[in-house]
Amino acid sequence: MQLLRYRPASPLDAYIDCFWYSRGYAPQRKRERSLPSGRADLTFSLHEDRIRTFVDDEDRIGLTARGAVVHGPQSRYFVLDARKQIHVAGVHFLPGGGTLLGVPLNDLCDRHVPLEDLWGERARRIREQLIAASEPQRIFAILEQEFLRLLRRPTLVHPAISFALRRFDSTTLTARIDSVRQQTGYSERRFATLFTGAIGLTPKLYTRVQRLSRVVGDLTRGRKDLAQIALDAGYYDQAHFNRDFRDLTGATPGSYVPLEGRSSLHVEVGED
């Protein structure tokens, strides 16, 4: 499986974590869970015309998007369809960076929206350009050019929310939301409104997802002591850790195994 990432330079690096490209053939591939990251994502299918997503493991109907789909900030895992022939590209936004798509992120929370619904004919034309491109670097260049065009009308994250994100993301233990909120000088209600509008998730959901990301990072790096991982991440106890992990990922911490050739946030759907 080929997986390439490209990190854009300034000014896009304030909005986009990376452009990515994946290609390969996986005849035994099953459906996979995509774990929440607290960020929006955009995926283009460069092989099949349809992209299917499912609410959870039990969902067999799902949602079908034509050619490209926007995954809004998610509060728990969702499921991607099994495809033997994989040829996709996309954009992984930074927290709040999905505003470049032209819609408020709180309107996209826990949703999967066809790009055509947001961009109309422009979505189809960009996908055609990506399919015609012969090299991953050319695909990255097309995406970069498009988002630089969109950046002519930038939407900046409120300074208080930028401060809160730095505090939430830089601490080993989950920062106390109320403590961070007090440092911004805003009331609880106003802070929650600003944060949810900018990021797409409430402060509570966002910090919960970020704590999961740190735990997944520990597991991916091979840490085995689940009790210590739970303690370091700020969970009350092992039971709290297990319950929260399963609710967000659909799996237990002990059964977590990332898919080979994918990011740490992709795991195969299967029995625990």
C-alpha positions as CSV (number, residue, x, y, z in Angstrom):
1,M,0.0,0.0,0.0
2,Q,1.4,3.4,-1.0
3,L,0.7,6.3,1.4
4,L,2.2,9.7,0.9
5,R,1.7,13.0,2.8
6,Y,2.5,16.5,1.9
7,R,2.5,19.3,4.4
8,P,1.8,22.7,2.8
9,A,3.8,25.8,3.5
10,S,2.5,29.1,4.9
11,P,-0.2,30.4,4.7
12,L,-2.0,27.1,4.2
13,D,-0.1,25.5,7.1
14,A,-2.3,27.4,9.5
15,Y,-5.4,25.5,8.2
16,I,-4.2,22.2,6.7
17,D,-2.2,19.5,8.5
18,C,-1.5,17.6,5.3
19,F,-2.6,16.6,1.8
20,W,-2.5,12.8,1.4
21,Y,-2.5,10.2,-1.3
22,S,-3.1,6.4,-1.1
23,R,-3.0,3.7,-3.7
24,G,-2.9,-0.1,-3.6
25,Y,-4.7,-3.4,-4.0
26,A,-6.1,-5.2,-1.0
27,P,-8.1,-8.3,-2.1
28,Q,-8.8,-9.3,1.6
29,R,-9.7,-5.8,2.8
30,K,-12.6,-5.5,5.1
31,R,-14.6,-2.5,6.3
32,E,-12.6,-0.3,8.5
33,R,-13.3,2.0,11.4
34,S,-12.1,5.6,11.2
35,L,-11.5,7.0,14.7
36,P,-12.3,10.6,15.6
37,S,-9.6,13.2,15.4
38,G,-11.6,16.4,16.2
39,R,-10.9,17.7,12.7
40,A,-12.5,17.8,9.3
41,D,-11.3,15.7,6.4
42,L,-11.9,15.7,2.7
43,T,-11.6,12.6,0.6
44,F,-11.6,12.2,-3.2
45,S,-12.1,8.8,-4.8
46,L,-9.8,8.6,-7.9
47,H,-11.0,5.1,-8.9
48,E,-14.7,4.5,-8.1
49,D,-17.4,7.0,-8.5
50,R,-19.0,6.4,-5.1
51,I,-17.8,6.7,-1.5
52,R,-19.8,4.9,1.2
53,T,-19.7,5.7,4.9
54,F,-21.6,4.1,7.7
55,V,-22.6,5.3,11.2
56,D,-21.2,2.2,13.0
57,D,-20.4,-1.5,12.6
58,E,-24.1,-2.4,12.5
59,D,-25.0,0.1,9.8
60,R,-25.4,-1.7,6.4
61,I,-27.1,1.1,4.5
62,G,-24.9,4.1,5.1
63,L,-24.5,7.2,3.0
64,T,-23.2,7.3,-0.5
65,A,-21.4,10.4,-1.9
66,R,-20.4,10.9,-5.5
67,G,-16.7,11.3,-6.1
68,A,-15.8,13.2,-3.0
69,V,-17.0,13.5,0.6
70,V,-16.4,15.9,3.5
71,H,-16.1,14.2,6.9
72,G,-17.0,16.8,9.5
73,P,-15.4,16.8,12.9
74,Q,-16.5,13.5,14.5
75,S,-17.3,12.8,18.1
76,R,-16.9,9.0,17.7
77,Y,-15.8,6.5,15.1
78,F,-17.5,5.8,11.8
79,V,-17.1,3.0,9.2
80,L,-15.6,3.1,5.7
81,D,-16.7,0.6,3.0
82,A,-14.4,-2.2,1.9
83,R,-12.6,-1.6,-1.4
84,K,-10.1,-3.9,-3.0
85,Q,-8.8,-1.3,-5.4
86,I,-7.7,1.7,-3.4
87,H,-6.9,5.0,-5.1
88,V,-7.8,8.1,-3.0
89,A,-6.5,11.5,-2.1
90,G,-7.6,14.1,0.4
91,V,-7.0,16.8,2.9
92,H,-6.6,16.5,6.6
93,F,-7.4,19.9,8.2
94,L,-6.1,21.3,11.4
95,P,-8.7,22.0,14.2
96,G,-10.9,24.8,12.8
97,G,-9.1,24.7,9.4
98,G,-12.1,23.1,7.7
99,T,-13.7,26.6,7.5
100,L,-11.9,26.8,4.2
101,L,-14.6,24.5,2.8
102,G,-17.0,27.4,3.1
103,V,-19.4,26.2,5.8
104,P,-19.5,26.6,9.6
105,L,-17.9,23.5,11.1
106,N,-20.7,23.1,13.7
107,D,-23.0,22.4,10.7
108,L,-20.7,19.5,9.8
109,C,-20.3,17.9,13.2
110,D,-20.8,14.1,13.0
111,R,-21.8,14.4,9.3
112,H,-20.5,13.1,6.0
113,V,-21.4,15.5,3.2
114,P,-20.9,15.1,-0.5
115,L,-18.5,17.8,-1.7
116,E,-20.9,18.5,-4.6
117,D,-23.5,19.7,-2.0
118,L,-21.0,22.3,-0.8
119,W,-19.1,23.3,-4.0
120,G,-21.5,22.2,-6.8
121,E,-19.9,21.8,-10.2
122,R,-16.5,22.9,-8.9
123,A,-16.2,19.7,-7.0
124,R,-16.7,17.6,-10.1
125,R,-14.1,19.6,-12.1
126,I,-11.4,19.4,-9.4
127,R,-12.0,15.6,-9.1
128,E,-11.5,15.3,-12.9
129,Q,-8.2,17.2,-12.6
130,L,-7.0,14.9,-9.8
131,I,-7.9,11.8,-11.8
132,A,-6.1,13.1,-14.9
133,A,-3.0,13.9,-12.8
134,S,-0.4,11.1,-13.3
135,E,1.8,11.7,-10.2
136,P,1.0,12.2,-6.5
137,Q,3.0,15.4,-6.4
138,R,0.8,16.8,-9.2
139,I,-2.3,15.9,-7.2
140,F,-0.8,17.7,-4.2
141,A,-0.1,20.8,-6.4
142,I,-3.7,20.8,-7.7
143,L,-5.1,20.6,-4.2
144,E,-2.7,23.3,-2.9
145,Q,-3.7,25.7,-5.7
146,E,-7.4,25.2,-5.0
147,F,-7.1,25.9,-1.3
148,L,-4.8,28.9,-1.9
149,R,-7.6,30.2,-4.0
150,L,-10.1,29.6,-1.2
151,L,-7.7,31.4,1.2
152,R,-8.4,34.7,-0.4
153,R,-11.4,34.8,1.9
154,P,-9.8,33.5,5.1
155,T,-11.8,32.8,8.2
156,L,-9.5,33.2,11.2
157,V,-10.0,31.3,14.4
158,H,-10.9,33.6,17.3
159,P,-7.8,34.4,19.4
160,A,-9.5,33.0,22.6
161,I,-10.1,29.7,20.8
162,S,-6.6,29.6,19.4
163,F,-5.3,30.0,23.0
164,A,-7.6,27.2,24.2
165,L,-6.5,24.8,21.5
166,R,-2.9,25.4,22.4
167,R,-3.7,24.6,26.1
168,F,-5.8,21.6,25.3
169,D,-3.3,20.1,22.8
170,S,0.0,20.8,24.7
171,T,-0.8,19.2,28.1
172,T,-0.1,15.6,28.9
173,L,-3.2,15.4,31.1
174,T,-6.5,16.8,29.8
175,A,-6.5,20.5,30.7
176,R,-9.5,21.5,32.8
177,I,-11.9,23.2,30.5
178,D,-13.2,25.6,33.0
179,S,-9.7,26.7,34.0
180,V,-8.8,27.4,30.3
181,R,-12.1,29.1,29.8
182,Q,-11.5,31.4,32.8
183,Q,-8.1,32.4,31.3
184,T,-9.8,33.6,28.1
185,G,-12.0,35.9,30.1
186,Y,-15.3,34.7,28.5
187,S,-18.4,33.3,30.2
188,E,-19.0,29.6,30.1
189,R,-21.8,30.0,27.6
190,R,-20.0,32.5,25.3
191,F,-16.8,30.4,25.3
192,A,-18.8,27.2,24.4
193,T,-20.5,29.1,21.5
194,L,-17.2,30.5,20.2
195,F,-15.4,27.1,20.5
196,T,-18.1,25.0,18.9
197,G,-18.6,27.5,16.0
198,A,-14.8,27.5,15.3
199,I,-14.0,23.8,15.8
200,G,-17.3,22.0,15.2
201,L,-17.3,20.1,18.5
202,T,-18.1,21.3,22.0
203,P,-15.0,21.9,24.3
204,K,-15.9,18.7,26.2
205,L,-16.2,16.5,23.1
206,Y,-13.0,18.0,21.6
207,T,-10.9,17.4,24.7
208,R,-12.3,13.9,25.0
209,V,-11.3,13.1,21.4
210,Q,-7.8,14.7,21.9
211,R,-7.3,12.5,25.0
212,L,-8.1,9.4,22.8
213,S,-5.6,10.6,20.2
214,R,-2.8,10.7,22.8
215,V,-3.8,7.2,24.0
216,V,-3.8,5.8,20.4
217,G,-0.4,7.4,19.9
218,D,0.9,5.5,23.0
219,L,-0.6,2.2,21.8
220,T,0.8,2.7,18.3
221,R,4.3,3.2,19.7
222,G,4.0,-0.1,21.5
223,R,3.2,0.9,25.1
224,K,1.6,-2.2,26.8
225,D,0.8,-1.0,30.3
226,L,-2.8,0.0,29.9
227,A,-3.2,1.0,33.5
228,Q,-0.3,3.4,33.2
229,I,-1.6,4.7,29.9
230,A,-5.0,5.4,31.5
231,L,-3.3,7.2,34.4
232,D,-1.1,9.3,32.2
233,A,-4.1,10.3,30.1
234,G,-6.1,11.5,33.1
235,Y,-8.8,8.8,33.2
236,Y,-10.3,8.2,36.7
237,D,-9.5,4.5,36.6
238,Q,-9.1,1.5,34.2
239,A,-12.9,1.1,33.9
240,H,-13.3,4.7,32.8
241,F,-10.5,4.3,30.3
242,N,-12.0,1.1,28.8
243,R,-15.5,2.5,28.6
244,D,-14.5,5.7,27.0
245,F,-12.1,4.0,24.5
246,R,-14.8,1.6,23.4
247,D,-17.5,4.3,23.1
248,L,-15.2,6.4,20.8
249,T,-13.6,3.6,18.8
250,G,-15.9,0.6,18.9
251,A,-13.1,-1.6,20.2
252,T,-11.3,-2.2,23.5
253,P,-7.8,-0.9,24.2
254,G,-6.4,-4.4,24.3
255,S,-7.8,-5.2,20.8
256,Y,-6.6,-2.0,19.1
257,V,-4.4,-2.7,16.1
258,P,-4.0,0.0,13.4
259,L,-4.3,-1.1,9.8
260,E,-1.0,-1.6,8.0
261,G,-0.2,1.2,5.6
262,R,-2.8,3.5,7.1
263,S,-2.7,6.1,9.9
264,S,-3.1,5.1,13.5
265,L,-6.7,6.2,13.3
266,H,-7.8,3.4,11.0
267,V,-8.6,-0.1,12.3
268,E,-10.3,-3.1,10.8
269,V,-13.9,-3.8,11.7
270,G,-14.0,-7.2,13.4
271,E,-14.9,-9.1,16.5
272,D,-13.3,-8.0,19.8
